[in-house]
Amino acid sequence: MILLDTNVLIAPPTVWRPARYSARASSRWLQFGIRSSASEEIRRNRVHRLAVWRELMDWILFDEHAAESYGEVAARVKRLRPQHVRSKDIMIAAQAHSLGIPLVTRNTTDFELVEDVVEILEAGDWSSSATGVLAVDH
């Protein structure tokens, strides 16, 4: 299993293994993108993309186990860079941490503060090795 950052859902690699699960917050961010579209054509494309994701995945919640991991991961980040402790990326990393799975993102620098406790993969590097995919809730 692999956890997908929302930015991978927005622009998935051309070759990849379909996700089995996704999480509610990714849906929330995709909904925001739909409602803030600059044109009707962009909005329609985003609506279609979300519909496809909904068909491919079961959506998971940020549960108590993920909340416990968030406490651990956020405490580490606070020691290193306090201003980043409330970042949505920390919640994404915490969910991957709680599940014990790698996190795939298009922006690995967003997760550099947690790469010692969560395996962070660049979006283009994971498609051939994935056995299943998750998308993140935060």
C-alpha positions in Angstrom: 0.0 0.0 0.0 1.0 3.6 -0.6 -0.5 6.8 0.5 -1.0 9.5 -2.1 -0.6 13.2 -1.4 -3.5 15.3 -2.8 -1.1 16.8 -5.5 -0.8 13.3 -7.0 -4.6 13.0 -7.2 -4.7 16.3 -9.0 -2.1 15.3 -11.6 -1.5 11.5 -11.5 1.5 9.9 -13.3 0.6 8.6 -16.8 1.6 5.1 -15.7 0.5 4.0 -12.2 -1.4 1.4 -10.3 -4.9 2.5 -9.3 -5.6 3.4 -5.7 -7.6 1.1 -3.5 -8.4 3.7 -0.9 -8.5 7.4 -0.6 -9.3 9.7 2.3 -12.0 12.3 2.9 -9.7 15.4 3.1 -8.4 14.8 -0.4 -12.0 14.9 -1.5 -12.3 18.1 0.4 -9.4 19.7 -1.4 -10.6 18.4 -4.8 -14.0 19.9 -4.0 -12.4 23.2 -3.2 -10.6 23.1 -6.6 -14.0 22.4 -8.3 -15.6 25.4 -6.7 -12.7 27.7 -7.3 -12.2 26.9 -11.0 -11.4 29.7 -13.3 -13.7 28.5 -16.0 -16.6 26.2 -16.6 -14.4 23.9 -18.7 -11.8 23.5 -15.9 -14.7 22.9 -13.4 -16.1 20.1 -15.6 -12.7 18.5 -16.0 -12.2 18.6 -12.2 -15.7 17.2 -11.6 -14.9 14.3 -14.0 -11.5 13.6 -12.3 -13.2 13.4 -8.9 -15.9 11.1 -10.2 -13.1 8.8 -11.6 -11.3 8.8 -8.2 -14.5 8.0 -6.4 -15.0 4.9 -8.7 -11.4 3.7 -8.1 -11.2 4.1 -4.3 -12.9 3.6 -1.0 -12.5 6.7 1.0 -11.0 6.4 4.5 -11.1 8.7 7.5 -8.4 10.2 9.6 -8.9 7.9 12.6 -7.7 7.8 16.2 -4.6 5.8 15.3 -3.7 8.6 12.7 -4.4 11.2 15.4 -1.9 9.5 17.7 0.7 9.4 14.9 0.0 13.1 14.3 0.9 13.9 17.9 4.2 12.1 17.5 5.0 13.5 14.1 3.9 17.0 15.0 6.0 17.0 18.2 9.1 16.1 16.0 8.3 18.9 13.6 7.8 21.4 16.4 11.3 20.7 17.7 12.8 21.2 14.2 10.7 24.0 12.8 7.8 25.2 15.0 6.1 27.3 12.4 5.3 24.2 10.3 3.7 22.1 13.1 0.1 22.9 11.9 0.8 22.3 8.3 -1.7 20.0 6.5 1.3 18.1 5.2 2.1 17.0 8.7 -1.4 15.4 8.9 -0.8 13.7 5.6 2.5 12.3 6.9 0.9 11.2 10.1 -1.6 9.2 8.3 1.1 7.4 6.3 3.0 6.9 9.6 0.0 5.4 11.3 -0.5 2.9 8.5 3.2 2.1 8.2 3.2 2.8 4.5 5.1 5.2 2.1 3.8 8.5 1.1 3.9 9.5 -2.6 4.0 13.2 -3.4 5.0 15.6 -6.2 6.7 17.9 -3.7 9.1 15.9 -1.4 10.4 19.1 0.2 7.0 19.5 1.9 7.9 16.4 3.9 11.6 16.8 4.5 11.0 17.3 8.3 9.4 13.9 8.6 11.4 11.8 6.1 13.2 10.1 9.0 9.9 8.5 10.2 7.9 8.3 7.0 9.1 6.9 3.7 8.6 9.7 1.1 8.5 8.8 -2.6 8.6 11.1 -5.6 5.5 10.7 -7.7 7.4 9.5 -10.7 9.4 6.9 -8.8 6.7 4.6 -7.3 4.4 3.4 -10.1 6.3 0.3 -11.0 6.8 -0.9 -7.4 3.4 -0.2 -5.9 1.1 -3.1 -4.9 -1.8 -0.9 -3.9 -2.3 2.8 -3.4 -4.0 5.0 -0.8 -4.8 8.7 -1.0 -4.6 10.9 2.1 -7.1 12.5 4.4 -6.3 15.5 6.5 
